[in-house]
Every structure is written in C-alpha cells, then in structure tokens.
Amino acid sequence: MPVSMTTRSLRAGLAVLALSTGAAMAAETWPDLPAPVKNGIAARVGDMAFVGLGSAGTDLYALDLSAPAAGWQKRASFIGPATNGAAVAVSATTIYLFSGNGKAAEDTGSPIIFDTVYAYDTQSDRWSKRDTKTPVGLSGAKAVSLGDGRIALVGGYNKALFDTYLAEIGAIDKEADPEGFRALVASYMGMEPKAYRWNDKLLVYDPAANRWSSLGDNPYLPNCDPALVAEGDGRFLVMSGEIKPGLRTPEVKRVEIKGASAVWKKLADLPPVLSGQRQEGVAGAYAGIVGGDVLLAGGTNFPGARANAQAGRWFAHDGLKKGWRDEVYVLGGESWKLAGRLPRGLAYGASFAVPGGLLIAGGEDGDGMPRADVFLLRWDGRNMSIEN
C-alpha cells in the first residue's frame, strides 16, 4: 500500500503512544476473558487493558499487555446498576464511565438510559460516583481523552424519547395485543433520523472541575455506536455507526478540536464489500491505529436498510435479517480498502492497538451470544493475519 504524507505524519504523531513492550508482546498467546463480554466497556491505562460490564454484569477485568501470560485479573466490581452501552474514556489514571442503559433496580419494570457518571481509580482499584449528571442521554455515545485531562463525547440516544418508548413497550402484553405492540414499534421505528433527537453536540467533561461544556454542533447526523479512534491530541475519527435504530451510515468524519470549537471534515466512506453493492455501514465495530493505518473491523448492519430509507421507508430494517460482519477495512492515505476478514462476524466488543496489530477481546457473534475470545488481528502495512 502506498504511504501518503498524511499517513507518514500520522505514524510520527502516534509514535509516542506506542507501547514499549513490542517484540516480547507479539510472541505471547493472548488469554481469553474470564467471562463473555459484549456491550461492555474497554479502556487502557499504560500497559493495562480493562474490559468488563455489559453482559458481564458488574464485573471488571484487567490484563497487563506487557505480561499477558499472567491472564486477566478481576478488579473491583462496578458499584452502580449493571449497564450496557456506556461511553468510556480515561483521564490521567482514572477511567470515567458515562450513562449507558439498564434497570435502575432489579425490580424495576423497564430499562432506562442512565444520566450518571462513575469513576474508577485504576491505582486504588476503587469505584466512585461523581456528583454530576450527563446533560443528555449518552447511551451509545463514544468518548475520547484529550491531552489536558478533559474528555470529549459524541452521539448518544435521547433519554426522554427512549425511556418513554421502553416503558410503553414494557406495558404491552405482546401475546395478548400483537397489533398494539406492532403499531407501537412501527411508530417509534418509522421516524426519520432527526426525529430521534440524538445528541448533536460535541460535549466536553472536565473531571478536575466536574464541569460540562460544549464545543459546538455536529454538522452531520449524530451517530450512536460508531467506531472512534484518536489520531492525536484533540483529533479523532468517528467511523460509521447508526443514524437511527436499525439504519447505519458508511460515512467517516474527522474531528479536530481547536480552542473552544471543533472542525468536522468528511473523509471517504467505507467501501462496498463487493463491486456495485451498497455499503450499509456498521455499528459496534472494532477499531484502532496500527503502524499509522486505521483499521475498522466487524460490526453489525441490516442489508437492504439503506435502500429502504432512500425509498422513504423509515422503518428501514423492518423484516430484514441482522448481519454480523467479518470484514476488516484499512484506511491508507485518503481511501479505504478491504484488508481481510475476522474468523467470524463480531461486534460490540473491545479493541486495543498494540505493536503489530489490533487486539480483539470479546463481543457478540452471529447468534447474538457474548464471546470471551481474545485474539490479535495482525497487520504489517500490507497483509493481515489472525494470531490467537
């Protein structure tokens, strides 16, 4: 693959972020997670990778990437209600967890989107609840660390709309009133993207001041469950994701923070899997930067949904079969290409860029089941292979 000036600059900028464990790490066998994890959280502090929550309940595990043979170690259990789809980022050595969704208590009738913020001190192995609330629903949002200790967040479901929908769904007996159930689902799922009022602000949380602010509007349709990777301090990619329930976008955007505002730029869309075939986009994909190249792997979509939406059928995934993707794409220079395939279709797991590749941990398979598998998607700049 030709190396562009953009790629060379990116590689130089990311050199300071590379782990120092290099060749020794590549020779190790990667241990599987102690329990299957999907829709959970993933964060890295130094050489320590953290994965948990989601389908693992309140469990959190840590792996020393410089000594993987020691295996995953259980850390302090999460102190809040079990949550799925939370946004996570690191400030200094503390992991911050925003929103997510789940039941506030075991005897609660319907799940809700949480408006809470929790902090996990990786050094003391302790969780705490922050005295703040998220300004909007951030389930399905993505977060990224900034160099000054702040955290930026994009996307997120609208709490009021989603909470109401889940409560109404929970109140209907699907067997006794199938028509009412179907009508309610169709009414919610049949709205155009803007009607869902997903978070369209680039939000910033300052842990030191415990304060929220905004860096302006997202000029594009907001995404939930996109893949997000940092290219350097204050610059990151938002790749694909949903623009409404069941409908994805192949769009890729670069966001660059400049002072009190941000500049958004559209990059090349994800390419079609086959020539002449429409690219649906993916949600819940794995992503990272390896050797200066951006890798995007897996995810889910509904083949045919974009064609339905283009025709004005906004319940775009109605009657369609959900697909778990195995494609791996690489962004080299200004365009994407298909680099290879995962061992199986996977989504909604954890990924960590390590020397020589992208470490994939857990996720959801084509049967909708959580996985505990951990493997290395090895990339040398031209060829891809899988290393267990």
Summary of the structure (lengths in Angstrom):
residues: 388
radius of gyration: 20.0
end to end distance: 25.4
largest distance: 62.8
contacts: 1326
relative contact order: 0.14
helix: 15%
strand: 38%
